[in-house]
């Protein structure tokens, strides 16, 4: 199975996890997905009043410089760990 196919399978599996991950894990999933599909973060960091947007931005920004393929593999591995 190709990396792209495995990534798509992990996306589908993420919607059917046995239990909801904690907020930090959800941020990691979000950041890995965005880095895999969009590359490095761009745009301005959300303002202080948008705490959720700011947390998402910071999580994605923490992966700056990570290749798309590396982020995809980390996403696949994380979802696989959450399924167990």
Jmol script that loads the backbone (N, CA, C; Angstrom):
load data "model"
ATOM      1  N   UNK A   1       0.853  -1.179   0.000  1.00  0.00           N
ATOM      2  CA  UNK A   1       0.000   0.000   0.000  1.00  0.00           C
ATOM      3  C   UNK A   1       0.898   1.241   0.000  1.00  0.00           C
ATOM      4  N   UNK A   2       0.573   2.191  -0.843  1.00  0.00           N
ATOM      5  CA  UNK A   2       1.373   3.407  -0.919  1.00  0.00           C
ATOM      6  C   UNK A   2       1.149   4.279   0.312  1.00  0.00           C
ATOM      7  N   UNK A   3       2.045   5.215   0.502  1.00  0.00           N
ATOM      8  CA  UNK A   3       1.929   6.130   1.634  1.00  0.00           C
ATOM      9  C   UNK A   3       0.627   6.925   1.557  1.00  0.00           C
ATOM     10  N   UNK A   4       0.296   7.394   0.356  1.00  0.00           N
ATOM     11  CA  UNK A   4      -0.929   8.175   0.160  1.00  0.00           C
ATOM     12  C   UNK A   4      -2.166   7.335   0.487  1.00  0.00           C
ATOM     13  N   UNK A   5      -2.183   6.086   0.057  1.00  0.00           N
ATOM     14  CA  UNK A   5      -3.322   5.195   0.331  1.00  0.00           C
ATOM     15  C   UNK A   5      -3.426   4.901   1.825  1.00  0.00           C
ATOM     16  N   UNK A   6      -2.291   4.703   2.472  1.00  0.00           N
ATOM     17  CA  UNK A   6      -2.282   4.466   3.921  1.00  0.00           C
ATOM     18  C   UNK A   6      -2.776   5.698   4.668  1.00  0.00           C
ATOM     19  N   UNK A   7      -2.386   6.873   4.174  1.00  0.00           N
ATOM     20  CA  UNK A   7      -2.820   8.132   4.785  1.00  0.00           C
ATOM     21  C   UNK A   7      -4.339   8.289   4.665  1.00  0.00           C
ATOM     22  N   UNK A   8      -4.876   7.984   3.506  1.00  0.00           N
ATOM     23  CA  UNK A   8      -6.322   8.072   3.307  1.00  0.00           C
ATOM     24  C   UNK A   8      -7.062   7.069   4.183  1.00  0.00           C
ATOM     25  N   UNK A   9      -6.504   5.878   4.341  1.00  0.00           N
ATOM     26  CA  UNK A   9      -7.117   4.875   5.220  1.00  0.00           C
ATOM     27  C   UNK A   9      -7.083   5.349   6.672  1.00  0.00           C
ATOM     28  N   UNK A  10      -5.982   5.996   7.071  1.00  0.00           N
ATOM     29  CA  UNK A  10      -5.877   6.522   8.433  1.00  0.00           C
ATOM     30  C   UNK A  10      -6.880   7.655   8.661  1.00  0.00           C
ATOM     31  N   UNK A  11      -7.117   8.475   7.626  1.00  0.00           N
ATOM     32  CA  UNK A  11      -8.124   9.535   7.735  1.00  0.00           C
ATOM     33  C   UNK A  11      -9.491   8.936   8.024  1.00  0.00           C
ATOM     34  N   UNK A  12      -9.840   7.893   7.292  1.00  0.00           N
ATOM     35  CA  UNK A  12     -11.128   7.240   7.500  1.00  0.00           C
ATOM     36  C   UNK A  12     -11.184   6.609   8.889  1.00  0.00           C
ATOM     37  N   UNK A  13     -10.090   5.993   9.301  1.00  0.00           N
ATOM     38  CA  UNK A  13     -10.050   5.342  10.613  1.00  0.00           C
ATOM     39  C   UNK A  13     -10.141   6.362  11.747  1.00  0.00           C
ATOM     40  N   UNK A  14      -9.644   7.574  11.519  1.00  0.00           N
ATOM     41  CA  UNK A  14      -9.678   8.597  12.568  1.00  0.00           C
ATOM     42  C   UNK A  14     -11.102   8.993  12.934  1.00  0.00           C
ATOM     43  N   UNK A  15     -12.022   8.795  12.025  1.00  0.00           N
ATOM     44  CA  UNK A  15     -13.417   9.149  12.287  1.00  0.00           C
ATOM     45  C   UNK A  15     -14.149   8.048  13.058  1.00  0.00           C
ATOM     46  N   UNK A  16     -13.506   6.890  13.197  1.00  0.00           N
ATOM     47  CA  UNK A  16     -14.147   5.754  13.867  1.00  0.00           C
ATOM     48  C   UNK A  16     -13.287   5.230  15.016  1.00  0.00           C
ATOM     49  N   UNK A  17     -12.599   6.121  15.706  1.00  0.00           N
ATOM     50  CA  UNK A  17     -11.780   5.690  16.839  1.00  0.00           C
ATOM     51  C   UNK A  17     -12.672   5.183  17.959  1.00  0.00           C
ATOM     52  N   UNK A  18     -12.197   4.203  18.743  1.00  0.00           N
ATOM     53  CA  UNK A  18     -13.026   3.634  19.812  1.00  0.00           C
ATOM     54  C   UNK A  18     -13.411   4.653  20.893  1.00  0.00           C
ATOM     55  N   UNK A  19     -12.554   5.631  21.140  1.00  0.00           N
ATOM     56  CA  UNK A  19     -12.893   6.698  22.092  1.00  0.00           C
ATOM     57  C   UNK A  19     -12.264   8.003  21.633  1.00  0.00           C
ATOM     58  N   UNK A  20     -12.841   9.105  22.090  1.00  0.00           N
ATOM     59  CA  UNK A  20     -12.358  10.429  21.688  1.00  0.00           C
ATOM     60  C   UNK A  20     -11.013  10.697  22.357  1.00  0.00           C
ATOM     61  N   UNK A  21      -9.998  11.067  21.554  1.00  0.00           N
ATOM     62  CA  UNK A  21      -8.684  11.397  22.135  1.00  0.00           C
ATOM     63  C   UNK A  21      -8.757  12.679  22.966  1.00  0.00           C
ATOM     64  N   UNK A  22      -7.768  12.854  23.841  1.00  0.00           N
ATOM     65  CA  UNK A  22      -7.710  14.080  24.635  1.00  0.00           C
ATOM     66  C   UNK A  22      -7.351  15.259  23.731  1.00  0.00           C
ATOM     67  N   UNK A  23      -7.493  16.457  24.248  1.00  0.00           N
ATOM     68  CA  UNK A  23      -7.311  17.667  23.437  1.00  0.00           C
ATOM     69  C   UNK A  23      -5.903  17.791  22.858  1.00  0.00           C
ATOM     70  N   UNK A  24      -4.885  17.415  23.603  1.00  0.00           N
ATOM     71  CA  UNK A  24      -3.518  17.512  23.094  1.00  0.00           C
ATOM     72  C   UNK A  24      -3.313  16.556  21.920  1.00  0.00           C
ATOM     73  N   UNK A  25      -3.889  15.378  22.006  1.00  0.00           N
ATOM     74  CA  UNK A  25      -3.784  14.412  20.908  1.00  0.00           C
ATOM     75  C   UNK A  25      -4.560  14.905  19.698  1.00  0.00           C
ATOM     76  N   UNK A  26      -5.722  15.503  19.939  1.00  0.00           N
ATOM     77  CA  UNK A  26      -6.495  16.066  18.833  1.00  0.00           C
ATOM     78  C   UNK A  26      -5.717  17.165  18.120  1.00  0.00           C
ATOM     79  N   UNK A  27      -5.009  17.991  18.873  1.00  0.00           N
ATOM     80  CA  UNK A  27      -4.180  19.032  18.269  1.00  0.00           C
ATOM     81  C   UNK A  27      -3.052  18.413  17.442  1.00  0.00           C
ATOM     82  N   UNK A  28      -2.472  17.327  17.949  1.00  0.00           N
ATOM     83  CA  UNK A  28      -1.400  16.653  17.208  1.00  0.00           C
ATOM     84  C   UNK A  28      -1.933  16.062  15.907  1.00  0.00           C
ATOM     85  N   UNK A  29      -3.113  15.445  15.973  1.00  0.00           N
ATOM     86  CA  UNK A  29      -3.746  14.896  14.766  1.00  0.00           C
ATOM     87  C   UNK A  29      -3.987  16.013  13.758  1.00  0.00           C
ATOM     88  N   UNK A  30      -4.557  17.119  14.232  1.00  0.00           N
ATOM     89  CA  UNK A  30      -4.836  18.267  13.365  1.00  0.00           C
ATOM     90  C   UNK A  30      -3.556  18.778  12.707  1.00  0.00           C
ATOM     91  N   UNK A  31      -2.514  18.984  13.519  1.00  0.00           N
ATOM     92  CA  UNK A  31      -1.270  19.547  13.007  1.00  0.00           C
ATOM     93  C   UNK A  31      -0.621  18.618  11.981  1.00  0.00           C
ATOM     94  N   UNK A  32      -0.604  17.327  12.257  1.00  0.00           N
ATOM     95  CA  UNK A  32      -0.015  16.376  11.311  1.00  0.00           C
ATOM     96  C   UNK A  32      -0.805  16.338  10.009  1.00  0.00           C
ATOM     97  N   UNK A  33      -2.132  16.402  10.118  1.00  0.00           N
ATOM     98  CA  UNK A  33      -2.962  16.415   8.917  1.00  0.00           C
ATOM     99  C   UNK A  33      -2.670  17.666   8.080  1.00  0.00           C
ATOM    100  N   UNK A  34      -2.657  18.824   8.723  1.00  0.00           N
ATOM    101  CA  UNK A  34      -2.419  20.075   8.003  1.00  0.00           C
ATOM    102  C   UNK A  34      -1.026  20.106   7.384  1.00  0.00           C
ATOM    103  N   UNK A  35      -0.022  19.609   8.108  1.00  0.00           N
ATOM    104  CA  UNK A  35       1.338  19.592   7.575  1.00  0.00           C
ATOM    105  C   UNK A  35       1.426  18.629   6.391  1.00  0.00           C
ATOM    106  N   UNK A  36       0.697  17.526   6.464  1.00  0.00           N
ATOM    107  CA  UNK A  36       0.702  16.531   5.383  1.00  0.00           C
ATOM    108  C   UNK A  36       0.051  17.064   4.119  1.00  0.00           C
ATOM    109  N   UNK A  37      -1.019  17.795   4.292  1.00  0.00           N
ATOM    110  CA  UNK A  37      -1.801  18.235   3.137  1.00  0.00           C
ATOM    111  C   UNK A  37      -1.485  19.647   2.678  1.00  0.00           C
ATOM    112  N   UNK A  38      -0.966  20.491   3.578  1.00  0.00           N
ATOM    113  CA  UNK A  38      -0.765  21.889   3.224  1.00  0.00           C
ATOM    114  C   UNK A  38       0.650  22.397   3.345  1.00  0.00           C
ATOM    115  N   UNK A  39       1.548  21.594   3.903  1.00  0.00           N
ATOM    116  CA  UNK A  39       2.911  22.068   4.116  1.00  0.00           C
ATOM    117  C   UNK A  39       3.002  22.968   5.331  1.00  0.00           C
ATOM    118  N   UNK A  40       4.042  23.784   5.371  1.00  0.00           N
ATOM    119  CA  UNK A  40       4.266  24.662   6.521  1.00  0.00           C
ATOM    120  C   UNK A  40       3.118  25.663   6.694  1.00  0.00           C
ATOM    121  N   UNK A  41       2.879  26.010   7.956  1.00  0.00           N
ATOM    122  CA  UNK A  41       1.820  26.959   8.297  1.00  0.00           C
ATOM    123  C   UNK A  41       2.093  28.305   7.630  1.00  0.00           C
ATOM    124  N   UNK A  42       1.021  28.979   7.247  1.00  0.00           N
ATOM    125  CA  UNK A  42       1.156  30.318   6.683  1.00  0.00           C
ATOM    126  C   UNK A  42       0.057  31.196   7.262  1.00  0.00           C
ATOM    127  N   UNK A  43       0.147  32.469   7.015  1.00  0.00           N
ATOM    128  CA  UNK A  43      -0.838  33.395   7.562  1.00  0.00           C
ATOM    129  C   UNK A  43      -0.431  33.862   8.943  1.00  0.00           C
ATOM    130  N   UNK A  44      -1.264  34.726   9.475  1.00  0.00           N
ATOM    131  CA  UNK A  44      -0.980  35.291  10.791  1.00  0.00           C
ATOM    132  C   UNK A  44      -1.552  34.418  11.897  1.00  0.00           C
ATOM    133  N   UNK A  45      -0.885  34.446  13.024  1.00  0.00           N
ATOM    134  CA  UNK A  45      -1.350  33.725  14.207  1.00  0.00           C
ATOM    135  C   UNK A  45      -2.630  34.401  14.704  1.00  0.00           C
ATOM    136  N   UNK A  46      -3.665  33.601  15.013  1.00  0.00           N
ATOM    137  CA  UNK A  46      -4.914  34.192  15.513  1.00  0.00           C
ATOM    138  C   UNK A  46      -4.681  34.997  16.786  1.00  0.00           C
ATOM    139  N   UNK A  47      -5.556  35.938  17.012  1.00  0.00           N
ATOM    140  CA  UNK A  47      -5.444  36.810  18.170  1.00  0.00           C
ATOM    141  C   UNK A  47      -5.710  36.096  19.488  1.00  0.00           C
ATOM    142  N   UNK A  48      -5.442  36.806  20.562  1.00  0.00           N
ATOM    143  CA  UNK A  48      -5.556  36.259  21.918  1.00  0.00           C
ATOM    144  C   UNK A  48      -6.963  35.764  22.237  1.00  0.00           C
ATOM    145  N   UNK A  49      -7.971  36.394  21.657  1.00  0.00           N
ATOM    146  CA  UNK A  49      -9.347  36.009  21.980  1.00  0.00           C
ATOM    147  C   UNK A  49      -9.779  34.722  21.296  1.00  0.00           C
ATOM    148  N   UNK A  50      -9.054  34.261  20.287  1.00  0.00           N
ATOM    149  CA  UNK A  50      -9.366  33.008  19.579  1.00  0.00           C
ATOM    150  C   UNK A  50      -8.425  31.919  20.094  1.00  0.00           C
ATOM    151  N   UNK A  51      -8.726  31.413  21.282  1.00  0.00           N
ATOM    152  CA  UNK A  51      -7.825  30.450  21.918  1.00  0.00           C
ATOM    153  C   UNK A  51      -7.722  29.138  21.150  1.00  0.00           C
ATOM    154  N   UNK A  52      -8.820  28.660  20.598  1.00  0.00           N
ATOM    155  CA  UNK A  52      -8.801  27.399  19.845  1.00  0.00           C
ATOM    156  C   UNK A  52      -7.987  27.572  18.562  1.00  0.00           C
ATOM    157  N   UNK A  53      -8.259  28.638  17.821  1.00  0.00           N
ATOM    158  CA  UNK A  53      -7.514  28.900  16.599  1.00  0.00           C
ATOM    159  C   UNK A  53      -6.028  29.084  16.866  1.00  0.00           C
ATOM    160  N   UNK A  54      -5.733  29.723  17.972  1.00  0.00           N
ATOM    161  CA  UNK A  54      -4.339  29.956  18.349  1.00  0.00           C
ATOM    162  C   UNK A  54      -3.640  28.636  18.680  1.00  0.00           C
ATOM    163  N   UNK A  55      -4.321  27.764  19.406  1.00  0.00           N
ATOM    164  CA  UNK A  55      -3.754  26.456  19.758  1.00  0.00           C
ATOM    165  C   UNK A  55      -3.511  25.624  18.501  1.00  0.00           C
ATOM    166  N   UNK A  56      -4.463  25.653  17.577  1.00  0.00           N
ATOM    167  CA  UNK A  56      -4.299  24.916  16.320  1.00  0.00           C
ATOM    168  C   UNK A  56      -3.124  25.473  15.526  1.00  0.00           C
ATOM    169  N   UNK A  57      -3.034  26.780  15.432  1.00  0.00           N
ATOM    170  CA  UNK A  57      -1.948  27.427  14.696  1.00  0.00           C
ATOM    171  C   UNK A  57      -0.599  27.037  15.308  1.00  0.00           C
ATOM    172  N   UNK A  58      -0.508  27.119  16.633  1.00  0.00           N
ATOM    173  CA  UNK A  58       0.754  26.804  17.311  1.00  0.00           C
ATOM    174  C   UNK A  58       1.148  25.342  17.117  1.00  0.00           C
ATOM    175  N   UNK A  59       0.159  24.439  17.171  1.00  0.00           N
ATOM    176  CA  UNK A  59       0.445  23.017  16.960  1.00  0.00           C
ATOM    177  C   UNK A  59       0.977  22.783  15.551  1.00  0.00           C
ATOM    178  N   UNK A  60       0.348  23.412  14.573  1.00  0.00           N
ATOM    179  CA  UNK A  60       0.791  23.263  13.176  1.00  0.00           C
ATOM    180  C   UNK A  60       2.162  23.906  12.990  1.00  0.00           C
ATOM    181  N   UNK A  61       2.369  25.082  13.564  1.00  0.00           N
ATOM    182  CA  UNK A  61       3.645  25.784  13.435  1.00  0.00           C
ATOM    183  C   UNK A  61       4.793  24.989  14.055  1.00  0.00           C
ATOM    184  N   UNK A  62       4.496  24.160  15.059  1.00  0.00           N
ATOM    185  CA  UNK A  62       5.540  23.364  15.704  1.00  0.00           C
ATOM    186  C   UNK A  62       6.122  22.316  14.756  1.00  0.00           C
ATOM    187  N   UNK A  63       5.429  22.024  13.667  1.00  0.00           N
ATOM    188  CA  UNK A  63       5.891  21.034  12.693  1.00  0.00           C
ATOM    189  C   UNK A  63       6.602  21.674  11.500  1.00  0.00           C
ATOM    190  N   UNK A  64       6.842  22.970  11.566  1.00  0.00           N
ATOM    191  CA  UNK A  64       7.469  23.679  10.443  1.00  0.00           C
ATOM    192  C   UNK A  64       8.771  22.982  10.044  1.00  0.00           C
ATOM    193  N   UNK A  65       8.916  22.751   8.747  1.00  0.00           N
ATOM    194  CA  UNK A  65      10.105  22.094   8.234  1.00  0.00           C
ATOM    195  C   UNK A  65       9.969  20.584   8.080  1.00  0.00           C
ATOM    196  N   UNK A  66       8.901  20.011   8.632  1.00  0.00           N
ATOM    197  CA  UNK A  66       8.651  18.577   8.499  1.00  0.00           C
ATOM    198  C   UNK A  66       8.135  18.314   7.084  1.00  0.00           C
ATOM    199  N   UNK A  67       8.690  17.314   6.428  1.00  0.00           N
ATOM    200  CA  UNK A  67       8.253  17.009   5.070  1.00  0.00           C
ATOM    201  C   UNK A  67       6.832  16.442   5.073  1.00  0.00           C
ATOM    202  N   UNK A  68       6.155  16.560   3.945  1.00  0.00           N
ATOM    203  CA  UNK A  68       4.797  16.033   3.829  1.00  0.00           C
ATOM    204  C   UNK A  68       4.780  14.532   4.095  1.00  0.00           C
ATOM    205  N   UNK A  69       5.745  13.808   3.520  1.00  0.00           N
ATOM    206  CA  UNK A  69       5.786  12.359   3.687  1.00  0.00           C
ATOM    207  C   UNK A  69       6.026  11.964   5.143  1.00  0.00           C
ATOM    208  N   UNK A  70       6.916  12.684   5.815  1.00  0.00           N
ATOM    209  CA  UNK A  70       7.197  12.390   7.218  1.00  0.00           C
ATOM    210  C   UNK A  70       5.957  12.666   8.079  1.00  0.00           C
ATOM    211  N   UNK A  71       5.276  13.765   7.808  1.00  0.00           N
ATOM    212  CA  UNK A  71       4.056  14.099   8.554  1.00  0.00           C
ATOM    213  C   UNK A  71       2.971  13.051   8.291  1.00  0.00           C
ATOM    214  N   UNK A  72       2.845  12.597   7.049  1.00  0.00           N
ATOM    215  CA  UNK A  72       1.862  11.553   6.732  1.00  0.00           C
ATOM    216  C   UNK A  72       2.154  10.288   7.519  1.00  0.00           C
ATOM    217  N   UNK A  73       3.419   9.883   7.567  1.00  0.00           N
ATOM    218  CA  UNK A  73       3.772   8.655   8.286  1.00  0.00           C
ATOM    219  C   UNK A  73       3.491   8.798   9.776  1.00  0.00           C
ATOM    220  N   UNK A  74       3.805   9.952  10.353  1.00  0.00           N
ATOM    221  CA  UNK A  74       3.519  10.183  11.777  1.00  0.00           C
ATOM    222  C   UNK A  74       2.011  10.161  12.034  1.00  0.00           C
ATOM    223  N   UNK A  75       1.229  10.722  11.122  1.00  0.00           N
ATOM    224  CA  UNK A  75      -0.232  10.712  11.234  1.00  0.00           C
ATOM    225  C   UNK A  75      -0.735   9.267  11.219  1.00  0.00           C
ATOM    226  N   UNK A  76      -0.263   8.483  10.262  1.00  0.00           N
ATOM    227  CA  UNK A  76      -0.666   7.076  10.138  1.00  0.00           C
ATOM    228  C   UNK A  76      -0.331   6.317  11.422  1.00  0.00           C
ATOM    229  N   UNK A  77       0.889   6.513  11.934  1.00  0.00           N
ATOM    230  CA  UNK A  77       1.318   5.823  13.145  1.00  0.00           C
ATOM    231  C   UNK A  77       0.480   6.228  14.360  1.00  0.00           C
ATOM    232  N   UNK A  78       0.181   7.518  14.472  1.00  0.00           N
ATOM    233  CA  UNK A  78      -0.618   8.011  15.605  1.00  0.00           C
ATOM    234  C   UNK A  78      -2.027   7.415  15.580  1.00  0.00           C
ATOM    235  N   UNK A  79      -2.660   7.422  14.420  1.00  0.00           N
ATOM    236  CA  UNK A  79      -4.014   6.867  14.315  1.00  0.00           C
ATOM    237  C   UNK A  79      -3.987   5.366  14.625  1.00  0.00           C
ATOM    238  N   UNK A  80      -2.964   4.675  14.153  1.00  0.00           N
ATOM    239  CA  UNK A  80      -2.840   3.223  14.432  1.00  0.00           C
ATOM    240  C   UNK A  80      -2.714   2.988  15.934  1.00  0.00           C
ATOM    241  N   UNK A  81      -1.925   3.828  16.629  1.00  0.00           N
ATOM    242  CA  UNK A  81      -1.780   3.695  18.073  1.00  0.00           C
ATOM    243  C   UNK A  81      -3.092   3.946  18.797  1.00  0.00           C
ATOM    244  N   UNK A  82      -3.878   4.886  18.311  1.00  0.00           N
ATOM    245  CA  UNK A  82      -5.155   5.221  18.951  1.00  0.00           C
ATOM    246  C   UNK A  82      -6.221   4.156  18.729  1.00  0.00           C
ATOM    247  N   UNK A  83      -6.049   3.342  17.702  1.00  0.00           N
ATOM    248  CA  UNK A  83      -7.027   2.293  17.415  1.00  0.00           C
ATOM    249  C   UNK A  83      -6.884   1.105  18.364  1.00  0.00           C
ATOM    250  N   UNK A  84      -5.717   0.948  18.954  1.00  0.00           N
ATOM    251  CA  UNK A  84      -5.477  -0.209  19.837  1.00  0.00           C
ATOM    252  C   UNK A  84      -6.150  -0.069  21.167  1.00  0.00           C
TER     253      UNK A  84
END
end "model"
wireframe off; spacefill off
backbone 0.3
color backbone group
